[in-house]
Amino acid sequence: MLVNQLKMIPLSAWFGLVVIFLTAFIALFAPALAPYGETAIVGAQYEPWSDQYWLGTDNLGRDMLSRLIFGARNTVGLALFTTTIAFSLGAFLGILAALKAGWLDMLLSRLIDVLLSVPPLILALMLLAILGPSIPNMVGVIAVIYIAPVFRLARAAAQNIVVLEYVQAAQLRGEGTFWIIRKEVLPNIMSTLIAEFGLRFCFVFLFIAALSFLGLGIQPPTADWGSMVKENATLITFGDYTPLLPAGAIALLAVSINFVVDWMLHKSSGLKD
Amino acid sequence: MTDNTKQLLRIRNLRMAANTANGPLEIIKGIDLDLQPGEVLGLVGESGAGKSTLGLASMGYSRDGCQFTDGVVEFKGRDILGISSKERRALRGCQIAYVAQSAAASFNPAYKLIDQYAEGPLFHGEGNREAAETDAVDLYKQMRLPNPEEIGFRYPHQISGGQLQRAMTAMAMSCRPDLIVFDEPTTALDVTTQIEVLTAIRNIVEEFNTAAIYITHDLAVVAQMADRIMVLKDGQLVEEADTQAMLSDPQESYTKTLWSVRSIEKRKKPLPDAAEKPLLSVKHVDACYGDTQVLHDISFDIYRGRTVAVVGESGSGKSTTAKVICGLLNADKGAIEFEGNQLPNCFKDRTKEDLRHIQFIYQMPDTALNPKQKIKDIIGRPVKFYLGLTGAALEKRVRALMEMIELDPEIFMNRYPDELSGGQKQRVGIARALAAEPDFIICDEVTSALDQLVAEGILKLLMRLQDELNLSYMFITHDLATVRAIADDVIVMQKGKVIEQGETEKMFKPPHHEYTELLLSSVPEMDPDWLSNLQKQRETEVT
């Protein structure tokens, strides 16, 4: 059964899965895998690739490879954390709005509309300028911004479910709202949400990289892929592509996640080519 | 049999297969079929018997994922499986037409009826737009549609389901085809509307001497329409005979079981004592949807251990009454009393105990069960929720409940609803209601989505459970045969009012209220002359 299912996975999704698992592995075991410490200055500035520094060193003389490995942990870990918060809250509120309808739905939906009406990057820059750039603030701000699309999706998907008779049956049984959300509605919109999770995770991850690039995200000396590009950008003008490696890692992971999401959407919607 | 060239449709050894995950599955297993010009053939069988597939095959069409594997289909002596799809298109709509089950879903809602009517004749080069319009009005007249001059200029959503079905038959007639395939054209309609559609179809088929294949699962209906009946089961022919012979003397045992469906024996129950208090009383209830009042002064009592059937056409307020009893819709006036205590209007204000006493079984078993929960969880939840059983005690109770509804716990406990048939799902729905150990169960059209044989099984189960557990049922239905079979008392509703109520036996004996009479006389009977007689009778009454 499982073997058959594995055989059904298309090549692109396999590629995506391998990259995601590899990234997860690297992120989890970063201290063991990295040849040097995350912030340790181990050599001269901008050293070229060598046996000692496989990918050279950065603008302060820190080992690029080590920072790339630790960067996976920070960037991907934070993105995962942020997306999870946005999803838990967004999905809960979305289903709640669909289930309760009436004034609660109206209130929540309009609040979400307010969030959606401001471009996300501008909103994030504004909020971070007010709150000050720090990791908890960044996580909070991005999570709030991404609650909006998740809320809308969860609400739309849940609206199709809450009218069904098994939800009515649960309500007539006297079940509590939380139970109905968790047991009756959530399992039925889970595949949609998971597919969306993958997609949103990509956006959040790029968002964090973008904020870090602008200097408002993860603060130095913490290694992350976005700020690594920024810090070493000057090297690009000398024809060295090392600073592009973190950007490449971002692109690779984003593409991989999209491959997997495509496959999952394909599976959950039951569409055939 | 007869001369091949004269024959309209000739199917020999037809085999068709459907693609499934486990390879091709044969769904039509070598069927022969002959149809003479002007003849009406009835195809009868349960769902999954291959009726619709065979009906479509006679037009040389196979559904997506199905294919012809063997056999020939000849229309007027010409093999229509071998010809190109362009040639087949020239035949379809012009010489062979199709009338689908749900007219509402088959019309394009964005175009007026007349536009859709004219499409066929224009495509097949039979005259121009004006000719088509005049012709349409003629046919609408013959189909006895109201305002035949204007009705064509309306959109599908502006006319009723019965009228749509007739408009669709008129559309199928537009090119005066030699053969029309009717696929369950009246299944979705009320008995009273069904009569109008049946009469219209029969008249027009006779008028133009069109041959027809009439697909249905309702034997009484097919008895009115067909000259000859074929009974199908699992893609095979069970029996074929002229209507008269088939009705009076079915040969095969399967056919006999189909025929006997409408004959559940009911034990007569004594009337409740005058001293006995009703279990549930509905007292002078008015209710509204928004500003429209849908229930007017509804009052009735339901006694312990009895079945009360609520009958009426769609829109008569049957289901709305059930909603008010459950507390899903607030009554504006009046009260619902359970064992003498008034229940709060809204279900949210009722106690857990109040909710436990009144359970609901739904019409559509597909949407009544959560597809992501296992059967044991679906049945187990009310047990846990109301009775507080857990662990081994819970499992024991679930097993006992599954045995009550005649599903083997070993096989079904860990399955999901998708892995069950419609009838099995409905049984799980019953078990979920029973799990709460209620006194009163509302059954909302519980058999209307099921085949006759399966429905009979469900009804028998409900009757047995009533005897064992002394339950009361409120049985909402539009099927009077079911009412006669199982109900102790009947309530007839029309336009949100109770027209008549009383014991079943009295209700089925004249004199009736005018509307009850109309409902009763509209239930098709097995007598092939029933429709003609009724038609004559109603015409004389009018004049």
Boltz contact constraints between the chains, C-beta under 6 A:
constraints:
  - contact:
      token1: [A, 164]
      token2: [B, 367]
      max_distance: 6.0
  - contact:
      token1: [A, 165]
      token2: [B, 362]
      max_distance: 6.0
  - contact:
      token1: [A, 165]
      token2: [B, 367]
      max_distance: 6.0
  - contact:
      token1: [A, 165]
      token2: [B, 368]
      max_distance: 6.0
  - contact:
      token1: [A, 166]
      token2: [B, 368]
      max_distance: 6.0
  - contact:
      token1: [A, 166]
      token2: [B, 369]
      max_distance: 6.0
  - contact:
      token1: [A, 166]
      token2: [B, 370]
      max_distance: 6.0
  - contact:
      token1: [A, 172]
      token2: [B, 326]
      max_distance: 6.0
  - contact:
      token1: [A, 172]
      token2: [B, 347]
      max_distance: 6.0
  - contact:
      token1: [A, 174]
      token2: [B, 352]
      max_distance: 6.0
  - contact:
      token1: [A, 174]
      token2: [B, 355]
      max_distance: 6.0
  - contact:
      token1: [A, 184]
      token2: [B, 370]
      max_distance: 6.0
  - contact:
      token1: [A, 187]
      token2: [B, 372]
      max_distance: 6.0
  - contact:
      token1: [A, 188]
      token2: [B, 372]
      max_distance: 6.0
